[in-house]
């Protein structure tokens, strides 16, 4: 999009700053929070910028191919080359100028005054857009025959002249040139304004009216005209970009900053979609975003704008962009440095926190390991306590059992003693009775007989067997379970226990000495030893552990 309105007129600034246009009912008004979607849309378009450029290059290649055909005459060449010029006009300055110079040669060869004047007017306008004011003025002064131009060309001529005069007045530093240029501008503007405004007027004429209203600070009228024109074009056309840029200028003059940025964003979007390199909206948008503290986006836009200006290759464009670029670039660098410092600070903080976290993890791990160790020790101690408790429980059971056995045997002992005392008393009475009767021989026979001893021994065995089995009723079965199946020991009929069983019954009661066992059972020590050895040889398992197993036969029963 061409820069059509320079805004360095010092005498307009004071007046423009005091004018505010209230258009609250206008659907184009933008709030600050509504600007971001437009900027995001522009960012997306910039990412696909090369696609649009390639599309324009494709159209250019097609036109150049048509020109390269041998059967193209001058009239056709002039027409096709003019189309090529329009493709290059806002894309590449040098190629645009080449196209016009080529058409100028053809027009002169055809001796067509219309084509000559048309080409010169377009060439002068191109020079003006590029800031080549001397070359443009030279064309107007020496090459255009104003007496032979048509009405349509006259309008184009007035448009080109007023534009050159306006820009000379804006950019010149000599007061006399400024005054003269503005007088000429108003003269040509008045000629253009003689015709009434109409929707059927060419785009350039209506655009001139819009821009003229802006220079005269008639912002409300200019805005209404711009919005009316805007409805006629799609948002991805070159005309749309020019109109929205001028609407942004109006918002700038009336200090509606968010709306201004939104119009510039729309204009820049259209410029990108049309691959327009001669643009002003992106640079203006960058300046506005910089003022809104969106520095990095402003820096990105100003760099794209500078790249476009260099690509377009007109001397005025890079100079205009370069006027804004240094302070934006400096701010972007400072912001980047600030972010780097902030990142470094955060990195240090995170590193410190990470180090502290590692220390905390090590400390917690040590606490955890210590807790595990203590838990393991506590578990081991608990196991030891449980084991000791079990041992104590077993000991208590054994003690209770031993006490019960003692109680049983004490009662049995007292009973036997009492019975033997009674028997002793009865025996004494019997002795006295026979002595007093003179039956000494009969008494002597009774004393010499062993029948009574045997009878008492059997009686002792019976008492012992009965008492023992009352304590351990399953002794015989449990004892036999320790022996080989074929070597079980069973009492004879009419017996509770036999000799082998009585020996091991005494061992179960804790009497393990063979001499004591022999004394109790009325056997020799050697006999008891042989019995013990014989039975142990019948053991199902380890014979050395046999008697210990016997000691644990049975359980305490109340």
C-alpha positions as CSV (number, residue, x, y, z in Angstrom):
1,X,0.0,0.0,0.0
2,X,1.4,3.3,-1.0
3,X,2.1,6.0,1.6
4,X,-0.3,8.6,0.3
5,X,-0.5,11.1,3.2
6,X,2.7,12.3,5.0
7,X,1.9,13.6,8.4
8,X,4.7,16.1,9.3
9,X,2.7,19.2,8.7
10,X,3.4,21.2,11.8
11,X,0.6,23.6,11.2
12,X,-2.0,20.7,11.2
13,X,-0.9,19.1,14.5
14,X,-2.3,21.6,16.9
15,X,-5.7,21.7,15.1
16,X,-5.9,17.9,14.8
17,X,-5.1,17.3,18.5
18,X,-8.2,19.3,19.5
19,X,-10.7,17.5,17.3
20,X,-12.4,14.4,18.6
21,X,-14.9,12.4,16.5
22,X,-17.5,10.5,18.5
23,X,-18.7,7.5,16.5
24,X,-20.0,5.3,19.3
25,X,-22.7,3.8,17.1
26,X,-20.2,2.7,14.5
27,X,-19.8,-1.1,14.2
28,X,-16.1,-0.7,13.4
29,X,-15.2,0.6,16.9
30,X,-12.7,-1.6,18.6
31,X,-12.0,-2.1,22.3
32,X,-8.6,-3.0,23.6
33,X,-9.5,-6.6,24.2
34,X,-10.8,-6.9,20.6
35,X,-7.5,-5.9,19.1
36,X,-5.7,-9.1,19.9
37,X,-7.7,-11.4,17.5
38,X,-6.8,-9.0,14.6
39,X,-3.1,-9.1,15.6
40,X,-3.2,-12.9,15.8
41,X,-4.8,-13.0,12.3
42,X,-2.0,-10.8,11.0
43,X,0.6,-13.0,12.7
44,X,-0.9,-16.0,11.0
45,X,-0.8,-14.2,7.6
46,X,2.8,-13.2,8.1
47,X,3.7,-16.8,8.6
48,X,2.2,-17.6,5.2
49,X,3.7,-14.4,3.7
50,X,5.8,-16.3,1.1
51,X,2.7,-18.1,-0.2
52,X,1.1,-14.8,-1.2
53,X,4.4,-13.6,-2.7
54,X,4.7,-16.7,-4.7
55,X,1.2,-16.2,-6.0
56,X,2.1,-12.7,-7.2
57,X,5.3,-14.0,-8.8
58,X,3.3,-16.6,-10.6
59,X,1.0,-14.0,-12.1
60,X,4.1,-12.0,-13.1
61,X,5.7,-15.0,-14.7
62,X,2.5,-15.7,-16.7
63,X,2.5,-12.1,-18.0
64,X,6.2,-12.2,-18.8
65,X,5.7,-15.4,-20.7
66,X,2.9,-13.8,-22.8
67,X,5.2,-10.9,-23.6
68,X,8.0,-13.3,-24.7
69,X,5.8,-14.7,-27.5
70,X,6.9,-13.7,-31.0
71,X,3.4,-13.0,-32.4
72,X,2.7,-10.1,-29.9
73,X,2.3,-6.8,-31.7
74,X,3.0,-3.3,-30.1
75,X,-0.6,-2.7,-29.1
76,X,-0.9,-6.1,-27.4
77,X,2.5,-5.7,-25.8
78,X,1.6,-2.3,-24.4
79,X,-1.6,-3.7,-22.9
80,X,0.0,-6.8,-21.4
81,X,3.0,-4.8,-20.2
82,X,0.6,-2.3,-18.5
83,X,-0.9,-5.3,-16.6
84,X,2.6,-6.4,-15.7
85,X,3.2,-2.8,-14.4
86,X,0.2,-3.0,-12.1
87,X,1.6,-6.3,-10.7
88,X,4.9,-4.7,-10.1
89,X,3.6,-1.3,-9.0
90,X,3.4,-2.0,-5.2
91,X,5.8,-5.0,-5.4
92,X,9.1,-3.9,-7.1
93,X,10.0,-0.3,-7.9
94,X,12.7,-1.0,-10.4
95,X,10.6,-3.4,-12.4
96,X,7.7,-1.0,-12.3
97,X,9.8,1.7,-13.7
98,X,11.2,-0.6,-16.4
99,X,7.7,-1.6,-17.5
100,X,6.6,2.1,-17.8
101,X,9.8,3.0,-19.7
102,X,9.2,0.1,-22.1
103,X,5.6,1.2,-22.6
104,X,6.8,4.7,-23.2
105,X,9.1,3.4,-26.0
106,X,6.1,1.6,-27.5
107,X,3.8,4.6,-27.2
108,X,6.3,6.8,-29.0
109,X,6.8,4.1,-31.6
110,X,3.0,4.0,-32.1
111,X,2.9,7.9,-32.0
112,X,0.0,7.6,-29.7
113,X,-0.4,10.9,-27.7
114,X,-2.9,9.2,-25.3
115,X,-0.5,6.3,-24.5
116,X,2.4,8.7,-24.1
117,X,0.5,11.0,-21.8
118,X,-0.9,8.0,-19.9
119,X,2.6,6.5,-19.4
120,X,4.2,9.8,-18.4
121,X,1.5,10.5,-15.8
122,X,1.9,7.0,-14.3
123,X,5.7,7.4,-14.4
124,X,5.5,10.7,-12.6
125,X,3.1,9.2,-10.0
126,X,5.5,6.3,-9.5
127,X,8.4,8.7,-9.0
128,X,6.4,10.7,-6.4
129,X,5.5,7.5,-4.4
130,X,9.2,6.6,-4.4
131,X,10.3,10.1,-3.2
132,X,11.9,11.0,-6.5
133,X,10.3,14.4,-6.6
134,X,12.8,16.0,-9.0
135,X,12.3,13.3,-11.6
136,X,8.5,13.6,-11.2
137,X,8.6,17.4,-11.5
138,X,10.8,17.1,-14.6
139,X,8.1,14.9,-16.3
140,X,5.3,17.3,-15.4
141,X,7.4,20.3,-16.7
142,X,8.7,19.0,-19.9
143,X,7.0,15.8,-21.1
144,X,3.3,16.0,-20.7
145,X,1.3,17.9,-23.3
146,X,-1.7,19.1,-21.3
147,X,-3.4,20.4,-24.4
148,X,-3.8,16.8,-25.8
149,X,-4.8,14.9,-22.7
150,X,-8.4,13.4,-22.4
151,X,-10.8,14.2,-19.6
152,X,-10.0,10.8,-18.0
153,X,-6.2,11.5,-18.2
154,X,-6.8,15.1,-17.0
155,X,-8.2,13.7,-13.7
156,X,-5.3,11.4,-13.4
157,X,-3.0,14.3,-14.2
158,X,-4.6,16.5,-11.5
159,X,-4.3,13.6,-9.0
160,X,-0.6,13.1,-9.7
161,X,0.1,16.8,-9.6
162,X,-1.7,17.5,-6.3
163,X,0.1,14.5,-4.7
164,X,3.5,15.7,-5.8
165,X,2.8,19.3,-4.6
166,X,1.5,18.0,-1.2
167,X,4.5,15.8,-0.6
168,X,6.9,18.6,-1.6
169,X,5.2,20.9,0.8
170,X,5.5,18.3,3.6
171,X,9.1,17.2,3.1
172,X,10.8,20.4,1.8
173,X,12.8,22.4,4.3
174,X,12.7,25.7,2.4
175,X,9.8,27.9,3.4
176,X,9.4,29.4,-0.1
177,X,9.1,25.9,-1.7
178,X,6.7,24.8,1.0
179,X,4.4,27.8,0.5
180,X,4.5,27.5,-3.3
181,X,3.9,23.7,-3.2
182,X,0.8,24.1,-1.0
183,X,-0.6,26.8,-3.2
184,X,-0.3,24.5,-6.2
185,X,-1.7,21.6,-4.1
186,X,-4.8,23.6,-3.3
187,X,-5.1,24.7,-6.9
188,X,-5.1,21.1,-8.3
189,X,-7.3,20.0,-5.4
190,X,-9.9,22.6,-6.3
191,X,-9.9,21.4,-9.9
192,X,-10.6,17.9,-8.7
193,X,-13.3,19.0,-6.3
194,X,-15.3,20.8,-9.0
195,X,-16.9,17.5,-9.9
196,X,-19.6,16.3,-7.4
197,X,-18.9,13.3,-5.3
198,X,-20.4,10.1,-6.6
199,X,-20.3,6.4,-5.8
200,X,-19.6,5.9,-9.5
201,X,-16.4,8.0,-9.3
202,X,-13.1,6.1,-9.8
203,X,-11.4,4.8,-6.7
204,X,-8.5,7.2,-6.9
205,X,-10.8,10.2,-7.0
206,X,-12.8,9.1,-4.0
207,X,-9.6,8.3,-2.2
208,X,-8.4,11.8,-2.9
209,X,-11.6,13.3,-1.4
210,X,-11.1,11.1,1.7
211,X,-7.5,12.3,2.1
212,X,-8.4,15.9,1.4
213,X,-10.9,15.8,4.2
214,X,-8.2,14.5,6.5
215,X,-5.9,17.4,5.6
216,X,-8.7,19.8,6.3
217,X,-9.4,18.1,9.7
218,X,-12.9,17.1,8.6
219,X,-12.5,13.8,10.3
220,X,-16.2,12.9,10.8
221,X,-16.9,13.3,7.1
222,X,-13.7,11.5,6.1
223,X,-14.6,8.6,8.4
224,X,-18.1,8.3,7.0
225,X,-16.7,8.3,3.4
226,X,-14.1,5.8,4.3
227,X,-16.6,3.4,5.8
228,X,-18.9,3.8,2.8
229,X,-16.0,2.9,0.5
230,X,-14.9,0.0,2.7
231,X,-18.2,-1.9,2.1
232,X,-17.3,-2.2,-1.6
233,X,-14.1,-4.2,-1.1
234,X,-13.0,-7.5,0.4
235,X,-10.7,-7.5,3.3
236,X,-7.8,-9.0,1.3
237,X,-7.7,-6.4,-1.5
238,X,-5.3,-3.5,-2.2
239,X,-8.1,-1.0,-2.1
240,X,-9.2,-2.3,1.3
241,X,-5.6,-1.8,2.6
242,X,-5.5,1.8,1.5
243,X,-8.9,2.7,2.9
244,X,-8.3,1.1,6.3
245,X,-4.9,2.8,6.5
246,X,-6.5,6.2,6.1
247,X,-9.2,5.3,8.7
248,X,-6.3,4.5,11.0
249,X,-4.9,7.9,10.3
250,X,-8.2,9.5,11.3
251,X,-8.2,7.5,14.6
252,X,-4.6,8.7,15.1
253,X,-5.7,12.3,14.7
254,X,-8.6,11.9,17.0
255,X,-6.5,10.0,19.6
256,X,-8.5,6.7,19.4
257,X,-5.5,4.5,19.9
258,X,-7.0,1.1,20.1
259,X,-9.2,1.7,17.0
260,X,-6.2,3.1,15.2
261,X,-4.1,0.0,15.9
262,X,-7.1,-2.2,14.7
263,X,-7.4,-0.3,11.4
264,X,-3.6,-0.6,10.8
265,X,-3.8,-4.3,11.6
266,X,-6.6,-4.7,9.0
267,X,-4.6,-2.7,6.5
268,X,-1.4,-4.7,7.2
269,X,-3.4,-8.0,6.8
270,X,-4.6,-6.9,3.4
271,X,-1.1,-5.8,2.4
272,X,0.3,-9.2,3.3
273,X,-2.5,-11.0,1.4
274,X,-1.9,-9.0,-1.7
275,X,2.0,-9.3,-1.4
276,X,2.2,-5.5,-1.3
277,X,5.8,-4.5,-0.5
278,X,5.2,-0.7,-0.8
279,X,3.3,-0.4,2.5
280,X,3.0,1.9,5.4
281,X,0.5,0.2,7.7
282,X,2.8,-2.4,9.2
283,X,5.3,0.3,10.2
284,X,2.5,2.5,11.6
285,X,1.1,-0.5,13.5
286,X,4.6,-1.2,14.9
287,X,4.9,2.3,16.2
288,X,1.4,2.1,17.8
289,X,2.2,-1.3,19.5
290,X,5.4,0.1,20.8
291,X,3.4,2.9,22.4
292,X,1.2,0.2,23.9
293,X,4.3,-1.6,25.3
294,X,3.9,-4.6,23.0
295,X,7.6,-4.2,22.2
296,X,8.5,-7.7,20.8
297,X,5.6,-7.7,18.4
298,X,6.4,-4.1,17.4
299,X,10.0,-5.1,16.7
300,X,8.9,-8.1,14.6
301,X,6.6,-5.9,12.5
302,X,9.1,-3.2,12.0
303,X,11.7,-5.7,10.8
304,X,9.2,-7.1,8.3
305,X,8.4,-3.6,7.2
306,X,12.0,-2.8,6.6
307,X,12.5,-6.0,4.7
308,X,9.6,-5.1,2.5
309,X,11.0,-1.6,1.9
310,X,14.3,-2.9,0.9
311,X,12.7,-5.4,-1.4
312,X,10.6,-2.7,-3.0
313,X,13.9,-0.7,-3.5
314,X,12.6,2.8,-3.5
315,X,14.8,5.3,-1.7
316,X,12.0,6.9,0.4
317,X,10.6,3.7,1.9
318,X,13.7,2.5,3.9
319,X,14.3,6.1,5.1
320,X,10.7,6.3,6.4
321,X,10.9,2.9,8.2
322,X,14.4,3.6,9.5
323,X,13.0,6.7,11.3
324,X,11.0,4.4,13.7
325,X,13.2,1.3,13.7
326,X,16.1,2.3,16.1
327,X,14.1,3.1,19.2
328,X,11.9,0.0,18.7
329,X,15.0,-2.2,18.1
330,X,16.7,-0.7,21.2
331,X,13.6,-1.3,23.3
332,X,13.4,-4.8,22.0
333,X,17.1,-5.4,22.8
334,X,16.6,-4.0,26.3
335,X,13.5,-6.2,26.8
336,X,15.4,-9.2,25.6
337,X,18.3,-8.4,27.9
338,X,15.8,-7.9,30.7
339,X,14.3,-11.3,29.9
340,X,17.7,-12.9,29.8
341,X,18.6,-11.3,33.2
342,X,15.2,-12.5,34.5
343,X,15.8,-15.9,33.1
344,X,19.3,-16.0,34.6
345,X,17.8,-14.9,38.0
346,X,15.1,-17.6,37.7
347,X,17.7,-20.1,36.8
348,X,19.8,-19.2,39.8
349,X,16.7,-19.4,42.1
350,X,15.6,-22.7,40.6
351,X,19.2,-24.0,40.9
352,X,19.3,-23.0,44.6
353,X,15.8,-24.5,45.2
354,X,16.9,-27.6,43.3
355,X,20.0,-27.9,45.5
356,X,17.9,-27.3,48.6
357,X,15.5,-30.0,47.3
358,X,18.4,-32.4,46.8
359,X,19.7,-31.8,50.3
360,X,16.2,-32.2,51.7
361,X,15.8,-35.4,49.7
362,X,19.1,-36.7,51.0
363,X,18.1,-35.7,54.6
364,X,14.7,-37.3,54.2
365,X,16.3,-40.4,52.7
366,X,18.6,-40.7,55.7
367,X,15.6,-40.2,58.0
368,X,13.8,-42.9,56.0
369,X,16.7,-45.2,56.2
370,X,17.1,-44.6,59.9
371,X,13.4,-45.2,60.4
372,X,13.6,-48.4,58.3
373,X,16.6,-49.5,60.4
374,X,14.8,-48.7,63.7
375,X,11.7,-50.4,62.4
376,X,13.7,-53.5,61.5
377,X,15.4,-53.5,64.9
378,X,12.0,-53.0,66.6
379,X,10.6,-55.9,64.5
380,X,13.5,-58.1,65.5
381,X,13.1,-57.1,69.1
382,X,9.4,-57.8,68.9
383,X,10.2,-61.2,67.4
384,X,12.6,-61.9,70.2
385,X,10.0,-60.8,72.7
386,X,7.4,-63.0,71.0
387,X,9.9,-65.8,71.0
388,X,10.7,-65.3,74.7
389,X,7.0,-65.0,75.4
390,X,6.4,-68.3,73.7
391,X,9.2,-69.8,75.6
392,X,7.8,-68.4,78.8
393,X,4.4,-69.6,77.8
394,X,5.8,-73.1,77.3
395,X,7.7,-72.9,80.5
396,X,4.6,-71.8,82.3
397,X,2.7,-74.7,80.7
398,X,5.4,-77.0,81.8
399,X,5.5,-75.6,85.3
400,X,1.7,-75.8,85.5
401,X,1.9,-79.4,84.2
402,X,4.7,-80.2,86.6
403,X,2.8,-78.7,89.5
404,X,-0.3,-80.7,88.5
405,X,1.8,-83.9,88.3
406,X,3.2,-83.1,91.7
407,X,-0.2,-82.5,93.1
408,X,-1.5,-85.7,91.6
409,X,1.5,-87.7,92.9
410,X,1.5,-86.0,96.3
411,X,-2.1,-87.0,96.6
412,X,-1.3,-90.5,95.4
413,X,1.7,-90.6,97.8
414,X,-0.3,-89.5,100.7
415,X,-3.0,-92.1,99.8
416,X,-0.4,-94.9,99.5
417,X,1.3,-93.8,102.8
418,X,-2.0,-93.8,104.6
419,X,-2.9,-97.2,103.2
420,X,0.5,-98.6,104.1
421,X,0.2,-97.2,107.7
422,X,-3.2,-98.9,107.9
423,X,-1.7,-102.1,106.5
424,X,1.3,-101.7,109.0
425,X,-1.1,-101.3,111.9
426,X,-3.1,-104.4,110.8
427,X,0.1,-106.3,110.4
428,X,1.2,-105.4,114.0
429,X,-2.2,-106.5,115.3
430,X,-1.9,-109.8,113.4
431,X,1.6,-110.3,114.9
432,X,0.5,-109.6,118.4
433,X,-2.5,-111.8,118.0
434,X,-0.5,-114.8,116.8
435,X,2.3,-114.2,119.4
436,X,-0.3,-114.1,122.2
437,X,-1.9,-117.3,120.7
438,X,1.5,-119.0,120.5
439,X,1.4,-119.3,116.7
440,X,5.0,-118.5,116.3
441,X,5.7,-121.0,113.6
442,X,2.8,-119.7,111.4
443,X,4.0,-116.2,111.9
444,X,7.5,-117.2,110.9
445,X,6.1,-118.7,107.7
446,X,4.3,-115.6,106.8
447,X,7.3,-113.4,107.3
448,X,9.5,-115.8,105.2
449,X,7.1,-115.8,102.2
450,X,7.8,-113.6,99.0
451,X,4.2,-113.7,97.9
452,X,3.3,-110.6,99.8
453,X,6.2,-108.6,98.2
454,X,5.2,-109.7,94.7
455,X,1.6,-108.8,95.5
456,X,2.7,-105.4,96.7
457,X,4.9,-104.8,93.7
458,X,2.0,-105.6,91.3
459,X,-0.2,-103.4,93.3
460,X,2.4,-100.6,93.0
461,X,2.6,-101.1,89.3
462,X,-1.1,-100.9,89.0
463,X,-1.4,-97.7,91.0
464,X,1.5,-96.1,89.0
465,X,0.0,-97.1,85.7
466,X,-3.4,-95.9,86.6
467,X,-2.1,-92.6,87.9
468,X,0.2,-92.0,84.9
469,X,-2.4,-92.8,82.3
470,X,-4.8,-90.5,84.1
471,X,-2.3,-87.7,83.4
472,X,-1.3,-88.8,79.9
473,X,-4.1,-91.0,78.5
474,X,-2.7,-91.0,75.0
475,X,0.8,-91.9,76.1
476,X,0.9,-95.3,74.5
477,X,-0.3,-94.1,71.1
478,X,2.0,-91.1,71.1
479,X,4.9,-93.2,72.2
480,X,4.3,-95.8,69.5
481,X,4.2,-93.0,66.9
482,X,7.8,-92.4,67.6
483,X,8.7,-96.0,66.8
484,X,8.9,-97.8,63.5
485,X,5.5,-99.2,62.6
486,X,6.6,-102.8,62.9
487,X,8.1,-102.2,66.4
488,X,5.1,-100.8,68.3
489,X,5.0,-101.8,72.0
490,X,1.6,-102.9,73.3
491,X,0.8,-103.9,77.0
492,X,-0.3,-107.5,77.6
493,X,-3.9,-108.3,78.2
494,X,-5.0,-107.1,81.7
495,X,-2.0,-104.6,81.8
496,X,-2.1,-100.9,81.5
497,X,1.6,-100.5,80.9
498,X,4.5,-103.0,80.5
499,X,8.1,-102.7,81.7
500,X,9.3,-100.7,78.6
501,X,6.4,-98.3,78.7
502,X,6.9,-97.8,82.5
503,X,10.5,-97.0,82.0
504,X,9.7,-94.3,79.4
505,X,6.7,-93.1,81.5
506,X,9.2,-92.3,84.3
507,X,11.4,-90.6,81.7
508,X,8.4,-88.6,80.7
509,X,7.9,-87.6,84.3
510,X,11.5,-86.3,84.3
511,X,13.2,-89.3,86.0
512,X,16.1,-90.1,83.6
513,X,18.6,-91.7,85.9
514,X,18.7,-95.4,85.3
515,X,19.6,-96.2,88.9
516,X,16.5,-94.4,90.2
517,X,14.3,-96.0,87.6
518,X,15.7,-99.4,88.6
519,X,15.0,-98.7,92.3
520,X,11.4,-97.7,91.6
521,X,10.6,-100.6,89.2
522,X,12.5,-103.2,91.3
523,X,15.0,-104.0,88.5
524,X,18.7,-103.9,88.1
525,X,20.4,-100.9,86.6
526,X,21.8,-103.0,83.8
527,X,18.3,-104.3,82.9
528,X,17.0,-100.7,82.8
529,X,19.9,-99.7,80.5
530,X,19.3,-102.6,78.2
531,X,15.5,-101.8,77.9
532,X,16.3,-98.2,77.1
533,X,18.9,-99.1,74.4
534,X,16.6,-101.7,72.9
535,X,13.6,-99.3,72.6
536,X,15.8,-96.4,71.2
537,X,17.0,-98.7,68.4
538,X,13.3,-99.0,67.3
539,X,13.0,-95.2,66.9
540,X,11.5,-93.9,63.7
541,X,13.9,-90.9,63.6
542,X,17.1,-89.9,65.3
543,X,17.6,-92.3,68.2
544,X,19.8,-89.7,70.1
545,X,16.8,-87.4,70.2
546,X,14.3,-90.1,71.1
547,X,14.1,-89.5,74.8
548,X,13.8,-85.8,74.3
549,X,10.8,-86.4,72.1
550,X,9.4,-88.7,74.8
551,X,9.6,-85.9,77.3
552,X,7.3,-83.8,75.2
553,X,4.6,-86.5,74.7
554,X,1.1,-85.5,75.8
555,X,-0.1,-82.2,77.1
556,X,-1.3,-80.8,80.3
557,X,-5.0,-81.7,80.9
558,X,-7.0,-80.4,83.8
